[in-house]
Amino acid sequence: MSLTPFGGRPDAFAASSSSERRPKVTTATLRELKLRHEPITCLTAYDYAAARLVDEAGIDIVLVGDSLAQAVLGYENTLSVTMDEMLHHVKAVRRGVKRALLVADMPFGSYQVDSRSALANAARFVKEGGAEAVKIEGGEKRAELIRQIIDAEIPVAGHIGLTPQSVNAMGGYKVQGKTLSGIEQLMRDAVALDRAGVALLVLEGIPREVAAMITAEVGTPTIGIGAGPDCDGQVLVFHDLVNLTFTPPAKFVRRYGDAAALITGAVQAFCDDVKTHQYPSDDESYHLPKETKAGLDTVLARKRAMGR
């Protein structure tokens, strides 16, 4: 099987050229898309290769999510990933993203302690990582902190509903806003972050009807994940999209490819070829120049003659 660069896509370079011709996505672009009722696309990416492929495919927002804790680093949940780990991956993704808006997830503990450390950590993502916005979980209780970060010239993405960093406080990964009081709280959270000036608002794990209400209420573009089709845009985890996870998918996940099967098949074929001496072939080997080969043959012939 012949594998071409960029995941075997023969049109990869054409896609690259097409992507480069598209205008750069900014926070202003997202507002314009909402006003025009044009859906916004968002995917996570955690390394250079995935970031480049996602960006060249035309995604509007690339999120280096703290979901890399499970998807890439093998942690049990998002709580374990550190600032240094997040920065490492943000830098790698930055090198692969040219057009999309690059958003970095603020990991657990990087903004909950105090506003001073939160501002410093947000600035690191921009200054060291090249992020164009940071994402913070939580509703109205985060509004003041978000204002301070925005005042420091750092765009912020809000995140309400099922917030994974609150898994212990929530008692698990549970859909939020299923009661009237829960709906009221989500509406307050959304309005508070909208007024604080967030560039976009992630709505995770909430009923479709509530997400539609929020989307209609706020001027901020909403990005849904497990929040139904009425948001201004949608986001999925890259590894969920291409079946590179090792756990059953959530209800809202749609598989668009099976990279696990592709990779497993390729590795098994490689193992088989090596064990049966079919790889590498002579054509896949380097050879001496003719002059050097002739000289070497002469030297070896003399040694054989002396040995006799």
C-alpha positions as CSV (number, residue, x, y, z in Angstrom):
1,M,0.0,0.0,0.0
2,S,1.4,3.4,-1.0
3,L,1.0,6.1,1.6
4,T,1.2,9.7,0.4
5,P,2.0,12.7,2.8
6,F,-0.8,14.2,4.9
7,G,-2.6,11.0,5.8
8,G,-2.7,9.5,2.3
9,R,-4.7,12.4,0.8
10,P,-3.6,12.8,-2.9
11,D,-5.2,16.3,-2.9
12,A,-3.4,17.5,0.2
13,F,-1.3,20.1,-1.5
14,A,-4.4,21.4,-3.4
15,A,-6.2,21.6,-0.1
16,S,-3.3,23.5,1.4
17,S,-3.3,26.1,-1.5
18,S,-7.1,26.5,-1.2
19,S,-6.8,27.0,2.6
20,E,-4.1,29.6,2.2
21,R,-6.4,31.6,-0.1
22,R,-9.2,31.8,2.5
23,P,-9.1,34.8,4.8
24,K,-7.8,34.5,8.3
25,V,-10.4,33.7,10.9
26,T,-10.6,36.2,13.8
27,T,-13.0,36.9,16.6
28,A,-14.6,39.5,14.4
29,T,-15.1,36.8,11.8
30,L,-17.1,34.7,14.2
31,R,-19.5,37.6,15.0
32,E,-20.0,38.1,11.2
33,L,-20.8,34.4,10.7
34,K,-23.4,34.5,13.5
35,L,-25.0,37.6,12.0
36,R,-25.1,35.9,8.5
37,H,-26.4,32.7,10.1
38,E,-23.5,30.8,8.6
39,P,-22.5,27.7,10.7
40,I,-19.2,27.9,12.5
41,T,-16.9,24.8,12.6
42,C,-14.5,23.9,15.4
43,L,-12.3,20.9,16.1
44,T,-9.7,20.1,18.7
45,A,-6.1,19.4,17.7
46,Y,-3.2,18.5,19.9
47,D,-0.2,18.2,17.5
48,Y,1.3,19.7,14.4
49,A,0.1,17.0,11.9
50,A,-3.5,17.0,13.1
51,A,-3.5,20.8,13.3
52,R,-2.2,21.2,9.8
53,L,-4.8,18.7,8.4
54,V,-7.7,20.3,10.2
55,D,-6.6,23.8,9.3
56,E,-6.1,23.0,5.6
57,A,-9.6,21.3,5.5
58,G,-11.1,24.7,6.3
59,I,-12.1,24.5,10.0
60,D,-12.9,27.9,11.5
61,I,-11.7,27.4,15.1
62,V,-8.9,25.0,16.3
63,L,-9.2,24.3,20.0
64,V,-6.3,22.8,21.9
65,G,-8.6,21.4,24.5
66,D,-7.7,20.0,27.9
67,S,-9.3,16.9,26.5
68,L,-5.8,16.1,25.4
69,A,-5.4,14.8,28.9
70,Q,-7.4,11.7,27.9
71,A,-7.1,11.7,24.1
72,V,-3.3,12.1,24.0
73,L,-1.8,11.7,27.4
74,G,-3.9,8.8,28.8
75,Y,-5.1,10.5,31.9
76,E,-8.4,9.5,33.5
77,N,-9.9,13.0,33.2
78,T,-9.0,16.6,32.3
79,L,-8.1,17.5,35.9
80,S,-4.5,16.1,35.7
81,V,-3.2,18.0,32.7
82,T,-0.7,20.8,33.6
83,M,0.0,24.3,32.2
84,D,3.4,23.0,30.9
85,E,1.7,20.1,29.1
86,M,-0.9,22.4,27.6
87,L,1.7,24.9,26.4
88,H,3.8,22.2,24.8
89,H,0.8,21.1,22.7
90,V,-0.4,24.7,21.9
91,K,3.1,25.5,20.5
92,A,3.0,22.4,18.3
93,V,-0.5,23.2,17.0
94,R,0.4,26.8,16.4
95,R,3.0,25.7,13.9
96,G,0.4,23.8,12.0
97,V,-2.4,26.4,12.0
98,K,-2.4,29.2,9.5
99,R,-6.0,30.2,8.9
100,A,-8.2,29.1,11.8
101,L,-8.6,30.9,15.1
102,L,-6.4,29.2,17.6
103,V,-8.0,28.8,21.1
104,A,-6.1,27.3,24.1
105,D,-7.9,25.7,27.0
106,M,-7.0,27.0,30.4
107,P,-6.4,23.8,32.5
108,F,-7.8,23.1,35.9
109,G,-5.9,25.1,38.6
110,S,-4.6,27.7,36.1
111,Y,-7.3,30.2,36.8
112,Q,-9.3,29.1,39.8
113,V,-6.7,30.1,42.4
114,D,-6.6,33.9,41.9
115,S,-6.9,36.5,39.2
116,R,-3.2,37.4,39.2
117,S,-2.1,33.8,38.4
118,A,-5.0,33.5,35.9
119,L,-3.9,36.6,34.0
120,A,-0.3,35.4,34.0
121,N,-1.2,31.9,32.7
122,A,-3.5,33.4,30.0
123,A,-0.7,35.7,28.9
124,R,1.7,32.7,28.6
125,F,-0.7,31.0,26.2
126,V,-0.7,34.1,24.0
127,K,3.0,35.1,24.4
128,E,4.7,31.6,24.5
129,G,2.1,29.4,22.8
130,G,0.8,31.8,20.1
131,A,-2.8,31.3,21.0
132,E,-5.3,33.9,19.9
133,A,-7.8,33.3,22.7
134,V,-8.1,31.2,25.8
135,K,-11.1,29.2,27.0
136,I,-12.3,29.3,30.6
137,E,-15.1,27.1,32.1
138,G,-17.8,28.5,34.3
139,G,-20.6,31.0,34.1
140,E,-21.5,34.2,36.0
141,K,-19.0,33.4,38.8
142,R,-16.2,33.7,36.2
143,A,-17.6,36.9,34.6
144,E,-15.4,39.3,36.5
145,L,-12.2,37.3,35.9
146,I,-13.1,37.1,32.2
147,R,-13.4,40.9,32.1
148,Q,-10.0,41.3,33.6
149,I,-8.4,38.9,31.0
150,I,-10.2,40.7,28.2
151,D,-9.0,44.0,29.6
152,A,-5.5,42.6,29.3
153,E,-6.2,42.3,25.5
154,I,-6.7,38.5,25.5
155,P,-9.9,37.3,23.9
156,V,-11.8,34.7,26.0
157,A,-14.0,31.8,25.0
158,G,-16.6,31.0,27.6
159,H,-17.8,27.5,28.5
160,I,-21.0,26.6,30.3
161,G,-23.3,23.6,30.9
162,L,-21.4,20.4,31.4
163,T,-18.0,21.7,32.4
164,P,-15.6,18.7,32.7
165,Q,-13.3,20.5,35.1
166,S,-16.2,20.5,37.6
167,V,-16.8,16.7,37.3
168,N,-16.2,16.2,41.0
169,A,-18.5,19.0,42.0
170,M,-21.2,17.8,39.6
171,G,-20.9,14.2,40.7
172,G,-20.1,13.0,37.2
173,Y,-20.5,13.9,33.6
174,K,-24.2,14.9,33.6
175,V,-26.4,16.8,31.2
176,Q,-27.1,20.3,32.7
177,G,-30.2,22.4,32.5
178,K,-32.8,19.7,32.7
179,T,-34.9,21.5,35.4
180,L,-36.5,24.9,35.4
181,S,-33.9,26.2,38.0
182,G,-31.1,24.7,36.0
183,I,-32.4,26.4,32.8
184,E,-32.6,29.7,34.7
185,Q,-29.0,29.3,35.9
186,L,-27.7,28.6,32.4
187,M,-29.5,31.6,31.0
188,R,-27.9,33.8,33.7
189,D,-24.5,32.3,33.0
190,A,-24.8,32.9,29.3
191,V,-26.0,36.5,29.6
192,A,-23.3,37.2,32.2
193,L,-20.5,36.0,29.9
194,D,-22.1,37.7,26.9
195,R,-22.0,41.0,28.8
196,A,-18.5,40.3,29.9
197,G,-17.5,40.3,26.2
198,V,-16.5,36.7,25.5
199,A,-15.6,36.0,21.9
200,L,-17.5,32.8,21.7
201,L,-19.5,30.6,24.1
202,V,-19.2,26.8,24.2
203,L,-22.4,25.1,25.3
204,E,-21.7,21.5,26.4
205,G,-24.1,18.8,27.5
206,I,-27.4,20.8,27.6
207,P,-30.8,20.1,26.1
208,R,-31.3,21.3,22.5
209,E,-34.2,23.6,23.5
210,V,-32.1,25.4,26.1
211,A,-29.2,25.8,23.7
212,A,-31.6,27.3,21.2
213,M,-32.8,29.8,23.8
214,I,-29.3,30.9,24.7
215,T,-28.2,31.2,21.1
216,A,-31.2,33.5,20.4
217,E,-30.6,35.5,23.5
218,V,-26.9,36.4,23.3
219,G,-24.9,38.2,20.6
220,T,-21.9,36.0,21.3
221,P,-21.5,33.1,18.8
222,T,-22.4,29.8,20.5
223,I,-20.5,26.6,19.8
224,G,-22.3,23.4,20.7
225,I,-21.0,20.0,21.8
226,G,-23.9,17.8,22.9
227,A,-26.2,20.8,22.7
228,G,-28.2,20.2,19.6
229,P,-28.2,21.7,16.1
230,D,-29.5,25.2,16.9
231,C,-26.2,26.6,18.1
232,D,-24.2,29.0,15.8
233,G,-21.5,26.3,15.4
234,Q,-20.4,22.8,16.5
235,V,-17.2,21.3,18.0
236,L,-16.0,17.8,18.3
237,V,-12.9,16.2,19.7
238,F,-10.6,15.2,16.8
239,H,-10.0,11.8,18.2
240,D,-13.7,11.1,18.5
241,L,-14.3,12.3,14.9
242,V,-11.8,9.7,13.5
243,N,-12.2,6.9,16.1
244,L,-8.9,7.2,17.9
245,T,-10.4,6.9,21.3
246,F,-10.6,3.7,23.4
247,T,-13.9,4.3,25.2
248,P,-17.5,4.2,24.0
249,P,-18.5,7.5,22.3
250,A,-20.9,10.0,23.9
251,K,-24.4,10.2,22.3
252,F,-23.5,13.3,20.3
253,V,-20.4,11.9,18.7
254,R,-20.5,11.0,15.1
255,R,-17.7,9.0,13.6
256,Y,-16.5,10.5,10.3
257,G,-13.6,8.1,9.7
258,D,-11.9,5.1,11.2
259,A,-8.3,6.0,11.7
260,A,-7.9,3.2,14.3
261,A,-8.6,0.6,11.7
262,L,-6.4,2.3,9.1
263,I,-3.4,2.5,11.6
264,T,-3.9,-1.0,12.9
265,G,-4.0,-2.4,9.4
266,A,-0.9,-0.5,8.3
267,V,1.1,-1.7,11.4
268,Q,0.0,-5.3,10.9
269,A,1.0,-5.2,7.2
270,F,4.4,-3.7,8.2
271,C,5.0,-6.5,10.7
272,D,4.0,-9.2,8.2
273,D,6.3,-7.7,5.5
274,V,9.3,-7.5,7.9
275,K,8.8,-11.0,9.2
276,T,8.5,-12.5,5.7
277,H,11.5,-10.5,4.4
278,Q,9.4,-8.5,2.0
279,Y,10.4,-5.2,3.5
280,P,12.6,-3.5,2.7
281,S,13.0,-4.4,-1.0
282,D,16.1,-3.8,-3.1
283,D,14.4,-0.8,-4.6
284,E,13.8,0.6,-1.1
285,S,17.5,0.3,-0.2
286,Y,20.5,2.6,-0.8
287,H,23.3,1.4,-3.0
288,L,27.0,2.3,-3.4
289,P,28.0,4.4,-6.5
290,K,29.3,2.2,-9.3
291,E,32.9,3.4,-8.9
292,T,32.9,2.8,-5.1
293,K,31.3,-0.6,-5.6
294,A,33.9,-1.6,-8.2
295,G,36.7,-0.6,-5.9
296,L,35.1,-2.4,-2.9
297,D,34.7,-5.6,-5.0
298,T,38.4,-5.4,-6.0
299,V,39.5,-5.0,-2.3
300,L,37.3,-8.0,-1.2
301,A,38.6,-10.1,-4.1
302,R,42.2,-9.5,-3.0
303,K,41.3,-10.4,0.6
304,R,39.7,-13.6,-0.5
305,A,42.8,-14.4,-2.6
306,M,45.2,-13.8,0.3
307,G,43.0,-15.9,2.5
308,R,43.4,-18.9,0.1
